[in-house]
Amino acid sequence: MYDEYIIGLPMVLFPVVRGMYKLRSNLGGIDVKYAVVTGTSRGLGRSIAMFFLEAGIHVIGISRNQSKYLTKIAGDYNVSYQDYLCDLSDINQMDKLFEQISKKIYEQEPEAVYLVNNAAMLEPIGQASIQTSTQVSRHIHVNTIAPMVLTNLFLKKGSETDIPLVGLIITSGAAERPIYGWSAYCSSKASMNMYVKTVALEQNHLQTKHKIIAFSPGVMDTNMQEKIRGTSQDMFKDVETFRGYKANNQLSNTDIVGSVIVDIMSDEGTIENGKIYDISDYI
Ligand SMILES: NC(=O)c1ccc[n+]([C@@H]2O[C@H](COP(=O)([O-])OP(=O)(O)OC[C@H]3O[C@@H](n4cnc5c(N)ncnc54)[C@H](OP(=O)(O)O)[C@@H]3O)[C@@H](O)[C@H]2O)c1
């Protein structure tokens, strides 16, 4: 299914695809590299994981549901894919799992480690005064606490072992502008942008090899967009605009976006620490 998308790409996307092939050839050889990606059961996370696997990089995925598709891709490319099932809103589950995963990876002394914090939720949707503390707490755990805790831990392990980390957090245009009904989402994504800038500043100051960036993927055709289109106008004033994106074919394919992300991350030498990358600069 995914190869069909690539073969059928319009010419304007050729530089992106060429980048993918450059990445694959750069990564030849026997060096072991690991990528940890959250939210691999569907959407953008699944596409990102797929391109890491195709580049010969072992992948660990974290979601509440498995991805049989990625296990199959890993087999085709002779690398490993492992699903770790976890609800990222549950801090106890999360802490134990992150320790377990980081131990497994760093024990093997890989040449490099890539970390993509992609899993996120949009809910609660609706103006701020109707949101419950449970909804807000769950949202902040998944969108803010999990990416910070995971990145902090991998920075620690990377510094102890001197293994370079390239960490990326998926952000959103909603981090930059207020949207009626999305107070939690706009806030959590904005906080991730500032986290990335602050941690990058620290790592530059400490003169480590670690790179931490954010990436804004634009609107993509995923479950999250389906949920947005299903919201009532009372709760979300811009719902018609988002219905229009689907009707007018303006939602990107996650494979195109995923290939750009893996390409940026694999070219460590050119990464600008702390930068908020944006898909509009690539396609
Ligand atoms: N789609 C867009 O237009 C758009 C635009 C801008 C930014 N983004 C950002 O892009 C990223 C990917 O979005 P998407 O559209 O691919 O979303 P999606 O289709 O809703 O997929 C979300 C992924 O996150 C995982 N996830 C959600 N809640 C989780 C939890 N509590 N614990 C563990 N995993 C959880 C889901 O897995 P399980 O359900 O199996 O747990 C799923 O794999 C997100 O950071 C999103 O904010 C999306």
The ligand as a Gaussian input file, in Angstrom:
#p B3LYP/6-31G(d) Opt

LIG

0 1
 N       -3.268000      15.135000      11.867000
 C       -2.976000      16.412000      11.765000
 O       -3.524000      17.137000      10.916000
 C       -1.947000      17.027000      12.670000
 C       -1.627000      18.378000      12.497000
 C       -0.636000      18.958000      13.292000
 C        0.026000      18.177000      14.241000
 N       -0.329000      16.864000      14.399000
 C        0.424000      16.080000      15.385000
 O        0.969000      14.942000      14.722000
 C        1.125000      13.859000      15.664000
 C        0.484000      12.587000      15.115000
 O       -0.898000      12.850000      14.929000
 P       -1.831000      11.884000      14.065000
 O       -2.699000      12.788000      13.284000
 O       -1.030000      10.815000      13.421000
 O       -2.731000      11.296000      15.268000
 P       -3.594000       9.957000      15.367000
 O       -3.928000       9.418000      14.043000
 O       -4.682000      10.289000      16.324000
 O       -2.548000       8.959000      16.071000
 C       -2.116000       9.216000      17.380000
 C       -1.131000       8.165000      17.833000
 O       -0.812000       8.466000      19.210000
 C       -1.092000       7.336000      20.020000
 N       -1.644000       7.745000      21.307000
 C       -2.664000       8.608000      21.534000
 N       -2.963000       8.656000      22.843000
 C       -2.095000       7.789000      23.465000
 C       -1.912000       7.375000      24.804000
 N       -2.701000       7.821000      25.811000
 N       -0.936000       6.483000      25.073000
 C       -0.166000       5.985000      24.092000
 N       -0.296000       6.332000      22.805000
 C       -1.262000       7.220000      22.488000
 C       -2.133000       6.523000      19.237000
 O       -2.002000       5.139000      19.551000
 P       -3.045000       4.262000      20.403000
 O       -4.419000       4.825000      20.175000
 O       -2.834000       2.877000      19.889000
 O       -2.579000       4.425000      21.809000
 C       -1.721000       6.767000      17.790000
 O       -0.735000       5.838000      17.398000
 C        0.497000      14.363000      16.964000
 O        1.525000      14.858000      17.792000
 C       -0.398000      15.502000      16.514000
 O       -0.614000      16.429000      17.537000
 C       -1.292000      16.274000      13.635000

